[in-house]
Amino acid sequence: MTTNDDKTKDWRPATKLVRGGLERSHHGEVSEALYMTQAYAYDSAEQAEQSFLGEVDHYVYSRYGNPTVTMFEERLRLLEGAEHCIGLSSGMAAVFCTLASQLKTGDRIVASTALFGACFHILANILPNYGIKTEFVEGTDLEAWEKALSTPAQAVFFETPSNPTLEILDIKAISDLAHKAGARVVVDNVFATPILQRPLELGADVVTYSATKHIDGQGRSLGGAVLSNDTQFMEKQLTPFYRNTGPSLSPFNAWVLLKGLETMDLRVSRQCDNAMAIAEFLSEQSSIERVLYPGLSSHPQHALAMTQMNGKGSTVVSFEVKGGKAEAFKTINALNIIDIANNLGDAKSLITHPATTTHQRLSDAERETMGIQPNLIRLSVGIEDVQDLKDDLAQALAK
């Protein structure tokens, strides 16, 4: 359930993040209202019947919709420039519902190999149980995409930048190939956020988010979102799927995410600046084998990243220390400021070892295909003073 208000269409992103979707009650509250309710009362039995038939605009049950959730959906929709937005309980709920609601036995999906571990598990292990075939391709190889999409497919799925190796995929080129094959393009935009990248403007059909990451940005709540201009998909496929399977976004979490959106532009801008400085710093360290950051000119898709992501390199830096797992663990354990945690997009800097955490359940061969080596470390850069972060990394690398 979203609203369209002509007065918001000319607002710039920072204004949309603070004021988009705001619906005040008769009390005139300044902060968004939190509607902690399961159900809604009707004036009559006739109104209840009309509400369930969709003949009147009235909330019926918070698994279907809630005023606080609607405000979150509307705010994110305005920022993304999408016609529709549905908030869900987590980022993985957003990914699974998007795919499961549109695919059936005998369908085929083409996906990039470099994916978040849980996304890869859905595509490689869960969907095949329902007779849905997944073909994986090297995401940065357009010839591989062209070959895979030379035969019909129902969906294409990828993330860019990829987690954790920060590969940049060409959204427009892949979308063009996918549409020729009859496929709907789904992009997981969690690393870039709508601040840096808007896939719908580049040809994608559906965008998913883990709102747990940058949208909350302060480590408080889980949430997810699906956005699209495809009315048929959103209303006829996704909506009945999530309403009847139950991964709805809680009103409290939606309220927390609304407050997170207010400061997302400020946080992401600071995080990107800090990440660039950290990437440059790490590139100069003798104990570092390789730095993976799209903002660096040494990154193989640097030029694409600069045009596709508003000239920024993202909030995450991945790097390989010289040695193996033991050296990576030694560096991580020596940090004093940066926390060891497998989340990202937080105001606090967080570091993790992907091979033993986020991608631990994958086989050695699968991790090798994704470029996840035992010495790879992923650093989600926060908004702390960047010199303190450099000092913390320097002393850890020196030990």
C-alpha angles and dihedrals in degrees: 000000000000136000130223117217119178092206091069099052095085095043116116119238097262091054093047089052092057103034109017116121095005111159113180123202123226087276091069095226116187095211117059114272120248111222104198098183136124099202142013132233124236131212091228145357087256091058090050091052092048091048092055090046090052092239093124130036103247132131112246107179134353092238085066099037144330132195094239092047089049091055090053092048093048094048093050091043091055092049093048093044091233131145094223139027130181121191117215138183098264144350092263090051087055093051096043096044091048092054101034094048093059105032129076139176111305095024123127130218127190116207140173116256095227103078141137108277096249092048090051090050092054092051098040102037115013105042093047087061086068095048095262114139122217123199115194122208136181100269099217094048107091091184089059090051091048092051094046091047095047085095124052120280132177099213144014122203131187144140127225125221087029124227117274107346095053098227113173116223123200102245096188096047094046092045091053091052092045095051091053087057092049094250129144110230118227118187124191101214099179098120095048100037120202087279091073105022138022109192095189089065089054096053105275118136101207133023125199130196139190096219085191087081124052096347092064091024096174104075097252113114147014122240145142140197141201121203131185147146089222103106095183093055096044098044103031103033113019099035098054090042097055094037092056099038097045113229092137123157114251116239091234093053090046089054091051090049091050089057090047092055090058091068102027095103092052093046097045092048091052092043092052092050091048092046092053091051091048092049091052091047094050091048089064096052118104092212092060119089098189140354120211111201126134092216092066117088087227091066110106093229097037096125092050091048092053093053097038098042105044093262095300132115101217132255096276130081122190123192142172121227120212108266127024143282094318092055091046091051091047091055094046094047092051095061119110105183104027112077124227103236136130098227123096140197091050126141085239119070111250130190132195143170104236097198092062100032126023094021098027095115093059121095121255089252093052092050090047090053089052092049094246105148127185089250095053119116126187118211121192103200119221135197098269120123103291093222090059089052091050091049091050093050092045094055091045093051091048094059 
